[in-house]
Amino acid sequence: MSDIELQRLHALGFDFVRLTVAPAPFLEIDEARRAVLMDTLMESVSRIRATGLGVLVDPHPVHGKARWTAESITASTDGDQFLAYKDWLADVAKRLASLDDRKLALGLMNEPQRDCHIQFGTDWTDVQPLLYATVRDIAPDLTVVLTTGCWSGFDGLKYLDMAGFDDNTIIDLHFYSPISFTHQGLPFAGDPMPYMSGVRYPGTGHSAQATLDQSRQLIDLLIARGRDIPDGAFERLEKRIRAYYEAAPAVDRDFIAGHFSGVSDWASSHGVDPGRLLIGEFGTAWPVRGMPDNPDRYVWLEDVRRVAEEAGFGWAFWEYTRGNGYPGFGFVLDNETREIDIGSARALGLDTAPTAQWELRGTVGAIQ
């Protein structure tokens, strides 16, 4: 990202960046090369801070490196992967702490496990306290970001015991519900969502048949582009779409507020100030290229943002750029011009008045 992009985000009203960092590149190289890469990371942090934006450094183990997925790292607290990851996290914490900056924070791990709780085997509740203690020993004043299982979901809160953590912590939770709406058309989403299109929000007052017709249109488009469609995909999506529109209670703002009220209840019962809760990811996918846009994306974004703010929670929109070869959730219209999506900006309650003053000059490389 260019400096002018960062300045533009700050002018719009964003006040921090959740900086995602893949651990694998750091963990697969020798110590000398790692030191260079760490310097580069810290230069990025300093560059973002120079624009006035805070930085939450958030480690994101990725699925492309089997040795360094979240599952591999957390499989055993005595394993080589876990010990290497813990040492790297300690190094990041030490460097962030040396900046003595209250607008910096460090996450322990993004979406550490799919299960809310692993009964037989190492669970995130076993791993998180060890990582926290490592960071806190090195950086006693650094804000540490905790999370839950269930892909950092709300349902994982029931297993999060705050007794072992101090008040200088934030709890990062992710919200993509209803997932049939937020993930429609995404190739990495679970079947049959990659073949769904035109799912509306709220779910009331709309036609299931219209969504089925548009989903059939998407399937035909994907076939024309050479995509293999599994047998029975349309039958599975038809069942899911009809269930979505017939859901009780209806999928609407009250549906979202009901989810958030459970988080508020958890915070109250654990003596956690609502301001320490962060909806660290929420977003809706753009439609597949060649398919109609879905204006309901902005309705859902605004509802989630407003409900979070009314509860006193912080939030971080996912994500800045578009997907690389798939629709993605991007705040920009495309990865080349980096023109912001005004509809998303307005739904997020940002100040769009200054955007006309900001033009990106020169070539800006796309980022993940």
C-alpha positions in Angstrom: 0.0 0.0 0.0 1.2 3.5 -0.8 1.4 6.2 1.8 -1.3 8.1 0.1 -3.7 5.1 0.4 -3.0 5.0 4.1 -3.5 8.7 4.5 -6.8 8.4 2.6 -8.0 5.7 4.9 -7.2 7.9 7.9 -9.0 10.8 6.3 -12.1 8.7 5.8 -12.2 8.0 9.5 -10.5 4.7 10.0 -8.3 4.8 13.1 -6.3 1.6 13.0 -5.2 -1.1 10.6 -5.4 -4.8 11.4 -2.2 -5.8 9.7 -2.3 -9.5 8.7 1.1 -11.3 8.8 1.8 -14.8 7.6 4.2 -16.6 9.9 5.5 -19.2 7.4 7.9 -16.9 5.5 9.6 -16.0 8.9 9.7 -19.5 10.1 11.2 -21.2 7.0 14.4 -19.1 6.6 17.6 -18.8 8.5 18.2 -16.4 11.4 20.0 -13.8 9.3 17.3 -13.6 6.7 14.6 -13.6 9.3 16.2 -10.5 10.9 15.9 -8.7 7.6 12.3 -9.7 7.2 11.5 -8.6 10.7 13.1 -5.3 10.0 10.8 -5.0 7.0 7.7 -5.8 9.1 8.6 -3.2 11.6 9.2 -0.6 8.9 5.7 -1.3 7.7 4.3 -0.8 11.2 6.2 2.5 11.5 5.0 3.7 8.1 1.4 3.0 9.0 1.8 4.7 12.4 3.3 7.8 10.7 -0.1 8.4 9.0 -1.9 8.5 12.4 -3.4 5.0 12.1 -2.9 2.5 15.0 -1.7 -1.0 14.2 -2.9 -4.4 15.3 -0.3 -6.9 14.1 -2.2 -10.1 13.6 -0.5 -13.4 12.7 -2.5 -15.3 10.1 -1.3 -18.9 9.6 -2.3 -19.8 6.0 -3.3 -23.1 4.4 -0.7 -23.0 1.6 2.1 -24.2 3.9 1.0 -27.4 5.6 3.7 -27.2 8.2 2.5 -23.8 9.3 -1.2 -24.0 9.3 -3.0 -23.1 12.6 -3.8 -26.7 13.1 -0.2 -27.8 12.6 1.2 -25.1 14.9 -1.3 -25.8 17.7 -1.4 -29.7 17.4 1.1 -30.0 20.3 2.5 -27.5 22.7 5.7 -29.5 22.7 6.0 -29.7 19.0 8.7 -28.0 16.9 6.1 -25.9 15.0 4.6 -24.6 18.2 7.9 -23.8 19.8 9.2 -22.0 16.6 5.9 -20.0 16.4 6.1 -19.1 20.0 9.7 -17.8 19.7 8.8 -15.8 16.6 5.8 -14.3 18.4 8.1 -13.3 21.2 10.4 -11.6 18.8 7.5 -9.6 17.3 6.3 -8.7 20.8 9.8 -7.5 21.8 10.2 -5.3 18.8 6.7 -3.8 19.2 7.3 -3.1 22.9 10.5 -1.3 22.1 8.5 1.3 20.3 6.6 2.2 23.5 3.5 3.1 21.6 0.0 2.7 23.1 -1.5 2.5 19.6 0.1 -0.8 18.9 -1.3 -4.3 19.7 -0.4 -7.9 19.0 -2.7 -10.7 18.2 -1.8 -14.3 19.3 -3.3 -16.1 16.3 -6.1 -15.5 13.8 -8.9 -18.1 13.7 -6.8 -20.8 15.5 -9.3 -23.7 15.1 -12.6 -24.6 13.4 -14.0 -26.3 16.5 -15.3 -24.2 19.4 -13.7 -26.7 21.7 -11.6 -29.8 21.0 -12.4 -32.4 23.6 -9.8 -35.0 22.7 -6.5 -33.3 21.8 -4.9 -29.9 22.2 -7.5 -27.1 22.4 -7.0 -23.4 21.9 -7.8 -23.0 25.6 -4.6 -24.9 26.3 -2.5 -23.0 23.7 -3.7 -19.4 24.2 -2.5 -18.9 27.8 1.0 -20.2 26.9 1.3 -17.7 24.0 -0.1 -14.9 26.2 2.3 -15.6 29.0 5.2 -15.6 26.5 4.2 -12.2 25.1 3.3 -10.7 28.5 6.7 -11.6 30.0 8.5 -9.8 27.2 6.1 -6.9 26.7 4.3 -6.1 30.0 2.6 -3.0 28.6 1.7 -4.1 25.1 -2.0 -4.7 24.3 -2.5 -8.3 23.5 -5.4 -9.6 21.4 -7.1 -12.8 22.4 -9.6 -14.8 20.4 -11.7 -18.0 20.4 -12.2 -21.2 18.6 -15.1 -21.5 16.0 -12.9 -19.6 13.6 -12.8 -16.8 16.2 -16.6 -16.9 16.4 -19.1 -15.8 19.0 -19.9 -19.3 20.1 -16.4 -19.9 21.3 -16.8 -17.3 24.1 -18.3 -19.9 26.4 -14.8 -21.5 26.6 -12.8 -18.3 27.1 -11.9 -17.9 30.8 -10.6 -14.4 31.4 -9.1 -15.2 34.8 -5.6 -15.7 33.5 -5.5 -12.5 31.4 -5.1 -8.9 32.5 -7.2 -5.9 31.5 -4.8 -4.8 28.8 -6.3 -7.3 26.4 -8.8 -7.1 23.5 -11.0 -10.0 22.5 -11.2 -10.4 18.7 -14.4 -12.0 17.3 -15.4 -12.5 13.7 -19.0 -12.2 12.3 -20.1 -13.5 8.9 -23.7 -14.5 9.7 -25.8 -15.5 7.8 -23.0 -17.1 5.9 -25.3 -18.0 3.0 -25.5 -14.3 2.4 -21.9 -13.2 3.2 -20.1 -16.0 1.4 -22.3 -16.6 -1.6 -20.2 -17.2 -4.7 -16.9 -17.6 -2.9 -15.0 -20.6 -4.3 -13.4 -21.4 -0.9 -16.7 -21.5 0.9 -18.3 -24.8 1.8 -20.6 -26.4 -0.8 -23.0 -25.3 -2.1 -22.2 -21.6 -1.4 -19.7 -21.3 -4.3 -22.7 -21.7 -6.7 -25.1 -19.4 -4.9 -25.9 -15.9 -6.2 -28.6 -13.3 -5.5 -29.2 -14.2 -1.9 -31.0 -11.2 -0.4 -30.8 -9.4 3.0 -33.0 -9.1 4.9 -34.4 -12.5 4.1 -38.0 -11.3 4.3 -40.0 -9.9 1.4 -37.8 -11.5 -1.3 -38.3 -14.4 -3.6 -36.5 -17.7 -3.1 -37.2 -18.5 -6.8 -35.4 -15.3 -8.0 -32.4 -16.4 -6.0 -32.6 -19.9 -7.5 -32.8 -18.5 -11.0 -29.8 -16.3 -10.4 -27.8 -19.2 -8.9 -28.6 -21.3 -12.0 -27.3 -18.4 -14.1 -24.1 -18.4 -12.0 -23.7 -22.2 -12.5 -24.1 -21.8 -16.2 -21.5 -19.0 -16.2 -19.0 -21.1 -14.2 -19.5 -24.1 -16.5 -18.8 -21.8 -19.5 -15.5 -20.8 -17.8 -14.5 -24.4 -17.4 -15.4 -24.9 -13.8 -16.4 -28.4 -12.7 -19.7 -28.4 -10.8 -20.2 -31.3 -8.4 -23.2 -33.6 -8.9 -26.3 -32.4 -6.9 -24.9 -28.9 -6.3 -28.2 -27.2 -7.5 -30.3 -29.5 -5.3 -28.2 -28.7 -2.3 -28.3 -25.0 -2.9 -32.0 -25.1 -3.5 -32.5 -26.7 -0.1 -30.3 -24.1 1.6 -31.8 -21.1 -0.1 -35.4 -22.1 0.7 -34.3 -22.7 4.4 -32.7 -19.2 4.4 -35.9 -17.4 3.3 -38.1 -19.5 5.5 -35.9 -19.1 8.6 -37.5 -18.3 11.9 -36.7 -15.9 13.3 -36.2 -14.0 10.1 -32.7 -13.1 8.9 -32.7 -9.3 9.5 -31.3 -6.6 11.8 -32.9 -8.2 14.9 -31.3 -11.5 13.9 -27.9 -9.7 14.0 -28.7 -7.9 17.2 -29.6 -11.2 18.9 -26.2 -12.6 18.2 -24.5 -9.5 19.6 -26.6 -9.4 22.7 -25.1 -12.8 23.6 -21.6 -11.2 23.4 -22.7 -8.3 25.6 -24.1 -10.8 28.2 -20.8 -12.7 28.2 -18.8 -9.4 28.7 -21.0 -8.3 31.5 -20.8 -11.7 33.3 -17.0 -11.7 33.0 -16.5 -8.1 34.0 -15.1 -7.2 30.6 -15.6 -3.6 29.4 -17.5 -3.6 26.0 -14.7 -1.4 24.6 -12.4 -4.4 24.8 -14.5 -6.4 22.4 -13.5 -6.1 18.8 -15.5 -7.4 15.8 -12.2 -8.0 14.1 -13.6 -9.3 10.9 -17.0 -8.8 9.1 -17.8 -8.3 5.4 -19.8 -9.5 2.5 -18.4 -11.0 -0.7 -18.6 -9.1 -4.0 -20.6 -11.0 -6.7 -18.7 -13.2 -9.1 -17.5 -11.3 -12.2 -20.3 -11.2 -14.7 -23.1 -11.5 -12.2 -25.4 -8.6 -11.0 -24.3 -6.6 -8.0 -26.2 -7.1 -4.7 -27.1 -3.8 -3.1 -28.1 -5.6 0.1 -24.4 -5.9 0.9 -24.5 -2.3 2.1 -27.6 -2.9 4.2 -25.9 -5.8 6.0 -22.7 -3.9 6.5 -24.5 -0.9 8.0 -26.6 -3.1 10.3 -23.6 -5.0 11.6 -21.6 -1.8 12.1 -24.4 0.0 13.9 -25.3 -3.0 16.1 -21.6 -3.3 17.1 -21.3 0.4 17.9 -24.5 0.4 19.9 -23.1 -2.4 22.0 -19.9 -0.4 22.5 -17.7 -2.7 20.5 -14.9 -1.8 18.2 -14.8 -3.2 14.6 -12.5 -3.9 11.7 -13.8 -4.3 8.2 -12.5 -7.3 6.2 -10.8 -6.5 3.9 -9.0 -3.7 2.0 -8.2 -5.3 -1.4 -10.3 -7.6 -3.6 -9.6 -11.3 -3.9 -6.9 -12.6 -6.1 -8.8 -14.4 -8.8 -12.1 -14.6 -6.8 -14.6 -11.9 -5.7 -13.3 -11.2 -2.1 -14.7 -8.7 0.3 -12.6 -5.7 -0.7 -13.1 -2.0 0.3 -11.7 -1.0 -3.1 -13.4 -1.6 -6.5 -10.3 -3.2 -8.0 -6.7 -3.9 -7.0 -5.2 -1.8 -9.8 -6.8 1.7 -9.4 -7.5 1.2 -5.7 -10.6 3.3 -6.1 -12.7 2.9 -2.9 -16.2 1.6 -2.9 -18.3 4.6 -1.8 -21.2 2.3 -0.9 -19.1 0.4 1.6 -17.6 3.6 3.0 -21.1 5.1 3.6 -22.3 1.8 5.2 -19.4 1.9 7.6 -20.3 5.5 8.6 -17.1 7.0 7.2 -16.6 10.6 6.0 -16.7 10.3 2.2 -16.5 14.1 1.7 -12.7 14.2 1.4 -12.4 11.3 -1.1 -12.5 13.6 -4.1 -9.2 15.1 -3.0 -7.4 11.8 -3.0 -6.0 10.5 -6.2 -3.5 7.6 -6.3 -0.5 8.6 -8.3 1.8 6.0 -10.0 1.6 2.3 -10.0 0.5 0.5 -6.8 1.2 -3.2 -6.5 -1.7 -5.4 -5.5 -1.6 -7.0 -2.0 -3.3 -10.0 -0.5 
